[in-house]
Each structure stands twice: as structure tokens, then as C-alpha cells.
Amino acid sequence: NAGVMQNPRHLVRRRGQEARLRCSPMKGHSHVYWYRQLPEEGLKFMVYLQKENIIDESGMPKERFSAEFPKEGPSILRIQQVVRGDSAAYFCASSRRQGGTGELFFGEGSRLTVL
Amino acid sequence: GESVGLHLPTLSVQEGDNSIINCAYSNSASDYFIWYKQESGKGPQFIIDIRSNMDKRQGQRVTVLLNKTVKHLSLQIAATQPGDSAVYFCAENSIIQGAQKLVFGQGTRLTINP
């Protein structure tokens, strides 16, 4: 049973470009969470999705950031017109149950570097 | 506001000694807590969890203690090994703006001296 799969593991973008990060949850998991981590800091919640629904996006910047979890395929975190401050590790997690009351399984993260 | 804080950002212990990592949380309504281990360049890995109706839970070489009176959580690692070197995060399950989610603390870096 494969774990949470994230790709790309590393992504380099120039300012103003777009970044797309993908996450495939564990088999049987329908709840997906995205977190951002700056160096030497904890994980900050961004967004919580179920299939075709955004449940909670209170941690996501209002502009340039969007997330989706389509009926088929991986969840996508999209950052438009990236700026240097977007450089971070972005982690996806999945669970069977709502709201994180079950165990969250994390992927290995996607590390975005903005030049 | 939401916050989970740690008392010590770094902890250095001798191999074979016991380690204690502390965490303070602010939301008295939180009902579920998890400790994660994050090795360099990897994602967080579940270690152990505890619900608010318990004050202690034991796993393999790890014990989590919960003191709801002072809103304090600790992770005890017995007979620390080199492989235990990592950053440890506590996380609380909170209901914020009507939605449940895990809120992470800043983390404690544990280093093991040979």
C-alpha cells in the first residue's frame, strides 16, 4: 500500500512563473490536507479538501494560491506568479476520517525554490 | 488564537539516556494530540497520539503524557538511539472557525551525542 505520493520533490521557478504541486493520497483516503513549512519552522495549515470540495481554505493566501482535488486524479496546489517568499516545503497529508481526528499520513513534501 | 508552543527549540542528549520533549498548547477545547517525528528532508512521521480523556499513553520506547490542567504535553523517549535524531512536533486537533484541523507547534530538534 503506497503512502502519500507528492511530486515533484523539488521545483525551481523564477519570480512570476507558476508552480503546480501534486499529491496522491493513500489508497482509501478521501481527505487531503496541504501544509507549508518554512526552514526551521513548524507546519502551517493551508487547505483541507475532499473529493471535488474545498472544506477549509482558511490558511491559504487569498491571492495567487488555489487548490483542487478532482474526482479523478491527484490533488493540485497551484501557486501563480510566484515570489521569493513562496519558497518553502509544501507537504500533503491524507486521512480516512474528517478533520484530522484520525492519523494523518504525510508525503515527503515538495520543495519549492523561487529564484 | 491558535498556537501550540514548545518550551525548548533544541535538545541534546547522550545516547542511551531518556529524552523528554515538552509542548504547551493553548486551546483547552482540543481533544486529540499527536506527536510527529521529522527527519531531515522528509515528511513528518506519526509517533504516538493521545485523546483528551487520557493522561498517559505508551508505545514502543515512547510515552506521551497529557496534563490538561496546565495544557501541557510531553513526549518521553526511552534509551535514546542515534536514529532518534530529528525534529519532533506536537500537534493538537482544534476546532477553528467551525472546522477541525491539526495545528502544529514549532518543533524541537533532538540531537544524540555518542
HADDOCK unambig.tbl for C-alpha pairs under 7 A between the chains (distance, minus, plus):
assign (segid A and resid 41 and name CA) (segid B and resid 106 and name CA) 5.21 0.50 0.50
assign (segid A and resid 41 and name CA) (segid B and resid 107 and name CA) 6.89 0.50 0.50
assign (segid A and resid 42 and name CA) (segid B and resid 104 and name CA) 6.07 0.50 0.50
assign (segid A and resid 42 and name CA) (segid B and resid 105 and name CA) 5.69 0.50 0.50
assign (segid A and resid 42 and name CA) (segid B and resid 106 and name CA) 4.12 0.50 0.50
assign (segid A and resid 42 and name CA) (segid B and resid 107 and name CA) 5.93 0.50 0.50
assign (segid A and resid 43 and name CA) (segid B and resid 104 and name CA) 5.83 0.50 0.50
assign (segid A and resid 44 and name CA) (segid B and resid 104 and name CA) 6.91 0.50 0.50
assign (segid A and resid 56 and name CA) (segid B and resid 99 and name CA) 6.91 0.50 0.50
assign (segid A and resid 99 and name CA) (segid B and resid 99 and name CA) 6.96 0.50 0.50
assign (segid A and resid 99 and name CA) (segid B and resid 100 and name CA) 4.49 0.50 0.50
assign (segid A and resid 99 and name CA) (segid B and resid 101 and name CA) 5.06 0.50 0.50
assign (segid A and resid 100 and name CA) (segid B and resid 93 and name CA) 6.74 0.50 0.50
assign (segid A and resid 100 and name CA) (segid B and resid 100 and name CA) 6.84 0.50 0.50
assign (segid A and resid 100 and name CA) (segid B and resid 101 and name CA) 5.55 0.50 0.50
assign (segid A and resid 100 and name CA) (segid B and resid 102 and name CA) 6.01 0.50 0.50
assign (segid A and resid 101 and name CA) (segid B and resid 32 and name CA) 6.82 0.50 0.50
assign (segid A and resid 101 and name CA) (segid B and resid 93 and name CA) 6.70 0.50 0.50
assign (segid A and resid 106 and name CA) (segid B and resid 43 and name CA) 5.81 0.50 0.50
assign (segid A and resid 106 and name CA) (segid B and resid 44 and name CA) 6.03 0.50 0.50
assign (segid A and resid 106 and name CA) (segid B and resid 45 and name CA) 6.90 0.50 0.50
assign (segid A and resid 107 and name CA) (segid B and resid 43 and name CA) 5.63 0.50 0.50
assign (segid A and resid 108 and name CA) (segid B and resid 42 and name CA) 4.99 0.50 0.50
assign (segid A and resid 108 and name CA) (segid B and resid 43 and name CA) 4.26 0.50 0.50
assign (segid A and resid 109 and name CA) (segid B and resid 42 and name CA) 6.98 0.50 0.50
assign (segid A and resid 109 and name CA) (segid B and resid 43 and name CA) 5.98 0.50 0.50
